[in-house]
Amino acid sequence: MVSRPTIRDLADAAGVSVSTVNRVINQPESVRLPTRNRVLHAAEDIGFYGLGSIETAIMKSRETHTIGVLLQQSDRAFYRGLGNALEQIAESYQNARIVLKLEYLSDLNPENVAARIRNLGNQCEAIAVVAAEHPRVSQAINDVQTTDTPVIALIAPLSADGEVGYVGLDSWKVGRTAAWGFDKMCREQGEIAILVGNPRYRNQELNEIGFRSYFREHASGFTLLEPLSTFESLAIAKELTTELIRDHPNLKGIFVSGGGITGVLEAMRHAPHDRELIVIGYELFEATRNGLIDGTMTMSICHPIFPLARQTIQSLIDAKTRGVVAGATTTHLNFEIYTSQNI
């Protein structure tokens, strides 16, 4: 009959002393996390009879972080995908227990956004927010940070009296990269249209600044049209694109700097076949993937979803640990670029 592994066997398998194993079981907070994990993995490997007790003890010893994330409409594929990634990262986080309060905003009215920020801030130790710049939103961030709850701007930078952290892309570089794409891919110089979702999203404003700076420096033969706002609406984006194609015979490309790419692609599918237009927009989801495949979209500049989710969780934990008075940090992620050739 094969005997069950003993505590001595577990200590030998983990490369620690018997007293360390006993402390992992009875006083896990007194043992360093890497050692706790090594004992746990060794218990799994040798089939130690007290595995459940070790798992329970280690779980109870983990610090708990209650963090909140306020995203925008759940019916938008990008935010739904980001929300799913945040939940997966929080659930699998190894170094602590994460209580994630994830909310979506349907009503983007500044008063509602501000109220939701305050409400989430009251429930959490640190929060991340996707929002447009507005005095009411800034005041809500001020109110939350006054209670020593740090606020991080996600995707679009935000301002307040105190420092606000940021996790997202370097939007100036995004704009210059999009401009480079038009410069290299347009067969002839001509007009380039710029569509923004809402000019109060600072990432979109920075996109445009970088976009224009590239053309001033490298491609002055193009004419950049004044930006048009889609208000994040598929229908408005479709209508604006149809009008641009109809009214601008020298149009060579469309840069979708904000929301509305799905409407742009619908309009492109009804464009005259003799119009060869370069379309560069954001993110990779079903509509943009299909656009790249059928040629109505040329290039997509994308947030790396899981790195973005992982960095958001880590930045919130770090902000909670440091506290508001320690100051905010900015993290720029590398963006991904997709064309029909690499999806």
N, C-alpha and C positions, 0 to 999 in steps of 0.2 A: 504494500500500500504506500503510495507516494504521500509524504508528509507536506503539510501546508508550509509555505515560506514563513519564516519567523522575522521578527524585527531585526535580528542580526543579519539575516539574509538580505533584507531590504537595505540596511545600512551599507552592507558590502556592495550591493548592486548600484547604490547611488553614490558610493565613494565618500560617505560621511560617517560620523560616529553614531552609536546607538542613542546617545543622549540627544543628538541633533534630531534624529527621527522622532524621539519622544516629544521634543519641543515642537516639531512641526505638527504633531497630532494634538498636543495639549496647549501650547502657547505659540501658535503660528506667527503672531505679530512680532515675536522676538527673533525670528529667523529671516534672513534676507530673501527677497523674492526669488532670485535665481536658484537659491538652494531649495526653497520650498518647491519650485517647479521641478527641479531635478529629482527630488524625492517622490513627487507625484508621478512623474514619468517612469521612474524605476518601479514603483508600485504597480503601474499598469503593465509594465513589461513582464514582471515575474508573477503576476496574478496574486498580489498580496491580499489577504482576506479582509484587511481593514481599509481597503481602497476608498470605500464610501465615506468613512470617517475622515480620512485625509482630505478628500475633496470638499467635504462640508466645512472642515476647519479652515482650509485655505480660502474658501469662498467667504466665510464670515470675517476673515482677517483683512480682506481687500477693502480699500477705501472706496467710498461711494461718492460719485460726482453727479449732481443733478443739473443737467444742462438743457437748454432749449434752443430750437432752431425754427425760425419763422420764414417759410418759403412762400412762393406765390402760387397761382392757381394749380390745383392738383390735376386738372384736366389737360395741362400742358405736359407733353411727353418729357421734356427736359427736367422739369421740377419733380415729376413723378419718379423718374429714374434716379435723381439725386436723393430724394427722400428714401427710396428703397436702399440705396447704397449707405446712407447714414444709419439706417436701422441695422443693417448687417454689420457695419463696422462697430457700432455701439454694443451689439450683442456678443461679438466675438472678441472684444477688447480684453487683453490678458492681464494688464497691470492694475486694474481697478474695476469696480462695478459701475456701469454707466446707466443712469436713469435718464433716458432721452425723452423730452417732451417736444414732439414734432408737430407743427401746425402749418396749415396752408391758408393763404389769404385769397378769398374770392373777390371781396370788395376792396379795391385798391385806393379808395378815397383816403386822403391823408389823415382825416380824423379817425377813421377806423383803424388804419395802420398804427397810428400813435397809441390808440387804446389797447390794441393787441400787444404792442411792445411792452407797455406798462404791465399788462396782465401777466405776460410770460415772465417778465423780469421779477415779478413778485413771487413766482413759483420756483425760480431756478437760481443757481449760483453763478451762472454766466450764460449769455445768450448770443446767438448769431442771427442776423437779420438781412433779408433781401428787400430793399425798399428804394423808392425814388427820393431824391433830396427834397426836403420841404421843411419850413420852419416848425411845423407841428411835430414832424418826425424827429427833428433835432431836439426839441424840447422834451419829448418823451425819452430820448436817449439820455439827456441830462438828468431827468428825474430818476431813471433806473440806476445810473452810475452814482448818483448821490447816495444810494443805499449800498454802495460798495459792490454792486453787481456789474462786472465788466460786460461791454457790448462790442461785438465784432461785426463789421460789415462784411457780408458775403456777396461775391460777384461784382457788386457795385459799391464803390467807396461812399462813406457817409461822414458828415461832420457834426460836431457838437462842441460845447464849451470845453469838455475834457477830451482827451485823446480817444479815438475810436480805432480799434484794430481792423485789419483787413486780410481776407483770404480770397484770392482770385487770380485772374490773369493780369499781366501788365498791359493795360488797354492801349497805351500809346504804341507799344510794339505790335499789338494786334492790328491796329489801323495801318501802320507802315507795312506790315506783311501783306495785308489785303491790297494795298496800293501797288506793292511790288508785283503781286499776282496779275493785276490789270495791265501794268506796264509790260510784263513779259508775255502775256497771253493774247492781248488785243492785237489783231492783225493791222489795224489802222488806228491812229489817234483820233479822238473825237470827244463826245460828251460822256461823262460818268455821272449817274444819278446816285444819290445817297438817301437811303431810307432809315429813319430812326424810329424806335418804338415810342419813346418819351424822352424829350431832351433833359428831363430832371434826373434820369439815370446817369450818374457821372461816368460810368464806364463807357457809355455810348458817346458822350461828349469827348472823352479822351480818345476814343477810337477815331472820331472825326479829326481831332487835332493831329494825331499821328498820320492819318490818311493824307491830309492836306500837306503836312510837312514833307512827306516823301515826294509828292508831285512837284512841290516848289523846288526841291533839291535835284530831282532826277528826271522828271517827265513833264516839263512845263507846256508841252504841246497839247496836253489834254485839257479839257474844260470841265471843271467840277461844278455841277449844278447845286443850287441851294438845297439843303436837306429838307425832306418831307417827312412828317410824322405819321406813322401808321396807328398810333395809340394802342399798339400791341394787338390790333384787330386783323383777322384774316381777311374780312370783307373789304376793309379800307385799304389794306396792302394790295389786294387784287385790283381794286379800282384804280389806285395810284399807278400801279405798274402798267395797266392797260392804257391809261392816259399818256404815260411817258413814252411807251412804244409808238402810240399813234401820233403824238405831237412833236416828237424829237427824232426826225429822220437820221440825224447824225449821232444818235445814242449808240455807244459801244459797250456799255456795261452798267450793271446795277450792284451797288454795295449795300447789303442789308445789314446795317449796323446794330439793329435791335429786333424786336418782335415783328412777326408778320411774314416770315419766310415761306410758310405754307401757302399764303395767299399769292405771294410773288410767283411761286412755282405753278400755281393753277393758271395764272395769267400768262405765264411763259408758254404753257402748253397750247394756248389759243393764239399765240403770236404768229404773224405771217412767216412762212417757211424761209423766206429770203432774208430774214433778220437774224444775223449771227451776233448774239449778245453774250458777254461774259457775266455770270452771276456768282457773286461770292457772298456767303452768309455764315450763319452760326450753327453749331451743334450737329450731332449725328443722331438722328432718330428715324423712324419709318419714312416720314415725308421727305426729309433731306436725303436719306439713303436712296429712295426711289428717284429723286431729282438728279442725283449724281449718276445713277444707272442710265436714266433715259436722256441725259444730256441737258435738261433744263437748268441744272445747277452745275457750276464748274468746279468750285472749291468750297470746302467748309472748314472753318476754324473753330476748334472745339475745346471746351473744358474737359480735362481728363477726370471722368466722374468719380472713380474710386479714390484716386489720389486727392481729389478735392474733398470728398467726404472724410477721408482719413485725416487730412490736415485740419479740417474744420473741427473734428472731435478733439484732436490733440491741442489745437490752439485754444479751444474753450477750457480745457483742463488746465493748460498753462496759465491762462488769464485768471482763472479762479484761484490758482495757487499763488500767483504773484499779487493779485489784488489790483484795484483800479489805480491806486497811487503809484504803482510801479511803472506805469506807462504802457502804451499799446505797442504791438508789433505788427509789421506788415509782411505777409508771405505771398510772393508771386510764384505761381505754378507755371511750368512749361506747357504751352498749348499744343494740341494735336492738329494736324492738317490732313484732310481727306480729299481725295479726288476719285474719279471713277476707277482708277487703277489700284487703289489700296483699301477699298471697303470690303 
